[in-house]
Amino acid sequence: MALYLGPPIYAAFVWWFSTGAVLLLIGSVSQSRSLRLVFAGGLLTIALCGLSVTANDSSVAAAYMAFTCIICLWGAQEIAFLSGWLTGPRPEPCPPDAQGFIRFAYAVQAILYHELSLLVCGALVIALTWNADNQVGLWTYAALYVLRQSAKLNLFLGVPVTNAELMPDSVQFLKTYFARKPVSAFFPLSVTLATAVLVIMIQRIVEVAATPSDVVGLTLVSTLFALGVVEHWFMLLPLPALTLWSWGMRSGLPPENTTMEPNLSADNSTVTQVQRATPEIVEPMPAAADVRPAGQPQLVVVQNTRQDDVPVKKSNCARQRLEDQFRQTFLQQHPRSELATAARLGINEPTTVNSRGS
């Protein structure tokens, strides 16, 4: 039972932990370039030495070790890439007017050095495992490479969820090459092909694997491949991709589509709203509270205590019309009062309960 349950659990844990550890190293633990260089160099050395040691070892432990070495090798690549050391000859945001082949050319230039380094590392893996008994390392690297290229193409062509907030500050410009929109025709094709390959791997575990080492190796690789297919579905469905690695993310990272990345679903127009108290009614004061001098009318302005969000221009126009109407009515009813004279002269005096300027 452990022969079949152990590899999936181990592969899932290594996939989850290695991703979060790289994000933690790049974002939260330290911004020291030398520390990241030490980690990347150490992982690269461990990976290449481990592959050379396990190449001709066909034991179960060697299968686990070869799988882990490839994860370390991939982690070293990710540290160099996410730190901005191995990106491309044009580490700049995509021009807003770039379309079609021009946009694709800019995207290739932005990550060219990283792609070349992946090919070089793949060549090293092939050289270390050529005609060797243990091919788990080569299978693992091939699975990671194919799935990564498929994910990059889908992000470039368009997906609803890009999870771009996982990108560190040093490679924020890459978000401008992501297209946040409905999926292209390449997405169902890539997911279908990946699922078919996964089914073939599982079939080989059941029908072809003859030794415990083969069972463990194929199960490790197929589990990693299945997790890669799940990562593809993270681009389509609002699955908890961020929750999985929240412990490795820096709290200050910008949310998706707020920095550099265009949000195609958002409306570009903006409406500024303010809260303003406006005059509501003008009514005579009740006789019981009338303390005005004889012969002078008593008016009170009741302010509306509700604060409603209204556009600035509409609020100003409504208030101006109300003030003009009030002024005109007051002039018609009391042409000889002091307030009427001040209104004709354009003097704006604050209105009190006794209708006197304070």
N, C-alpha and C positions, 0 to 999 in steps of 0.2 A: 504493500500500500504506500509506503514512504517513497518508493521508486517513482510513483505516479503523482503523488500529492506534493512532495518536496520541491521538485523543479518549478511548478507554477507559482508556489508561494514565494520561493526565493527570487524568481525572475521579476515578479510584481513588486516585491519589496525593493530590489536593487533599482528598478526603473523609477519608482517613486522617490526613494531616498537620494539617488544620484542627481535627479533633476532639482530637487529642493536644495541639496548641498551646493550645487553650482550657483543657483540663484542667491543663496545666502552668502557665499564667498564673494560674488560680484557686487552684491548690493549692501548687505548689512554689516557683515563682520569687519571688513576692513577695506579701505580704498587704497591700500598700499600696493603699488605695482610690484615691488619685490616679493611680497608674500604670495601674490597670485602667480608670479613667475616660478616660485619654488613649488607651489602646488601643481602647476601645469607640468613642469619638468619632472617632478617626482612621479606623477601619474603616467607620463609617457615612458619613463624608464621602467617602472614596474610592469607596464603592459607589454613592452617589447621583450623584456627579460622573461616574463612569465610565459609568453607565447613560445619562445624558443625552448624553454624547459619542458613544456607540456606537449610539444608538437608530436612526439613519438610515444606518448603515454596514453593508453587507451582505457584507463581506469575511470570510475565515476568521479573521483575527486579531481582528476585532470579535466574532465568536462566542465565541472563547476568553475575550476580555476581559469580555463580558457575563456569561458563566458565572462567572468569577472574582469579579466584582463582587457577584453574588448570594450567593456563599459568604461574602464579607466582610460583607455585610449580615446574613446569618444568624449569623455569628460574633459580631458586635456584640450581637445579641439574646441569644445564649447567654451572653456575658460578663455582661450585665446580669441575666439570669435566675439563673445559677448563683452570682452574687455576692450574691443575695438582695435586689437593688434593685427588681426587677420581678417580684414573685410574686403577691400578692393581698391583699385586705383582712383575711384571716384566716390569717396565716402560722403556724399551730399544728398540732401532730399531730392526727391523726384520733382522736376519742373511741373507746375500745374497744367501746362498745355501739352505735355508729352502724351502721345497716344500710339497705340499699335506697336509696330516694330521698334520705334524710337524709345518708347517706354521700356520695352523688353531689353533693349541694348543698355539703357541706363541701369536697369536692375542687375544685369549680368556684371557690369562694371563695378557696381556697389559691393558685390560679394565674390568677385573673381578669385582673389587670393585664398579665401576660405575654401572655395570649390577645388582649387588646385591642391591645397593641403590635404583635403579629404582623399583625392586621388592618389597622392603620394603615400599617405598612410595605408590606403588599401593595397597599394603595390608592396609595401613592407609586410603586410599581413600575408599576402600571397607568397612572398619569398620565404617567410618563416615557416609556413605550413605546406609548402609545395611537396606533394606526394607523401605527406605525413599521415600517421594513423589517426590523429586527432584533428578533425576538421570543424570542430564546434566554433572555434574562433573565426574562421573564414565565413561560416554560415551566419554567425551573429553580425559580423561587420556588413555583409551583403544585405541582410535584412534591414539594418539601421540605415544604410545608404539609400536603398530603394524607397523606404518609407519617408525619409527626410526629403528627397527630391520630389516625391508626390505631394507632400505637405507644402513645400515652397511653391510649386506650380499652382496649387489650389488657392493659396493666399494671394498670389499674384493675379490670378484670373478672376477671383471674387468668391467670397463666402460671407454668410450673414454674421458670423461671430469670429473675430480675428484673435481674441485673447492677447491683444497687443500690449496690455498693461504688464505682461511678463517681461517685456523688453527693458533692459537696463538703460540708464541715461546715455551711456557711451555709444549705443547703437540705436538711439531714438529715431534717427533719420530713416531707418529701414521701414518704419511704419508707414511712410509716405508711399511705399511701393505695394502696400496691401490694398486690396479693393474690397470694401465692405458693401456687399450687395448680394442679391440672390445668386446661388451657385451656378457655375458654368456647366457645360456639357461634360467637362473633364472630371468633375467630382463623382458622378455616379459611375463613370467608367473606371476611375482609379479605385474606388471603394469595391466595386464588383470584382476587379482583377485581384485586389489584395485579399478579398474574402475567398476567392477560388484558390489562391496559393495557400491560404491558411487551411482550407479543407484538405488539400493534397498533403500538407505537412502532417496533419492529424491522421490521415489515412496511412501514411508511411510509418507513423509510430505504432499503429495497430498491426499492420500487415508486414512491414519490411524489417523493422528494428529487431535485431537478433540478440544483441548483448545489452546488459544494463547500461553501459556507456552510451550506446546509440539511443536508447530510450530516454535517458536523461538529457543528452545533447539535443535531440529533436524536440523534446518537451520544452526545454529552455528557450529555444529559438522560436518555436510556435507560439509560446506564451508572449514573448516579446513582440512578435508579429501581430498577435491579437490586440495587444495594448496599443500598437501603432494604428490599427484600424479604429480603435476607440478614440484615439486622439483626432482622427479625421472627423468622427462624429461630433467631437467638441466644437468643430468649426460650423456645424449646422444647427445643433441644439444647444439651448442654454444649460449645459451640464456643468457641474461644480468643478471646472478646471482650476479656478483660482483657489477654491477651498482646499484642494488637494495639496497645494504648495504655499499656503498662506504663511506658514512658519518660515519659509525661505525668502519671502518677499519683503522689501523695504516698505514701511508704512507711507513714505512720501512719494511713492511712484504715482504718476498721473493716471487717472482713469482712462479707459479706452476711448479713442477718438476725440480727446481734448487737446492733444499736442501733435501737430504736424499731420496726423491722419485725417483726411477729409471724411466727414460723415454725410453720406449721400442721402440719408433719410431725413436729415434735419432741415428745417426751414431757415433760410438765411436772413429773413426779415426779423427785426427786433422791435418790440413794443415796450416803451418805458411807461411804467405805471407808478403813481404816487397816491398817497392817502392825504386827503384834504377835506377839512370841514367847511361846508358851504352854507350860506343862508338858506333857510327853509321857508319860513313864513314871516309876515309882518302883520301883527295884529294889535288892536288897542289893549291897554292894560285894564284889568278889571277896576271898577269904580272904588272898591274897598281899598285898593292899594294906590289910589290916585293921590299923589303928593305934589303935583305940578302947580304952578301959579295959575290963577284964574285966567281963562281966555286962551291958554296955550295948550295945544293938543298933546296928548301923551302917547308915545309910540315905543314899542320895544322890538328889538331884533332877536329872534330866537335862533340860536345856532343848532344845526343838526349835529348831534353827538355821534352819529354813526360815521364810520370811516370806511368808505367803499373805494375799491381800486378802480380808477377810471383813467383813461389816457389823459396826458397833460393838456394837449390842445383842446380836447372836448371840455375838460373841466374849466379851463380859462374862458372859453367861449360862453359856456352856460352861466358862469358867474358874472361875466360882463353883461350879458343880456338881462340877468336878474337885477343887477345894480342899476342899469339904465331904466328898466321898467319901474323900479322903486323910486328913482329920482324923478321920473316924469310924473308919476302919480302924486308924489309929494308936492311938486311944484304947482300942479293943477289945483290941489286942495288947499294949499297954504302959500299963496303967492307972496305974502308980505312977511313971512317969518324970516328969522336970521339964517336958519338952515337953508331956506330956499335961495336967499341971496348968495350964500356961500356956494351952493350947488351950481348957480348960474356962472359964478366966477371960476368954477373948476377947482374949488378948494375941497380936498378930501379930509374931513375931520372924523375922528373915531366917534361912533354912535354909542351913547350910553343909555341907561334905562330912562333917564329924564330927557333924552334927545338933545343933550348939550355936549359941546366939544370938551373933552377932558384935558 
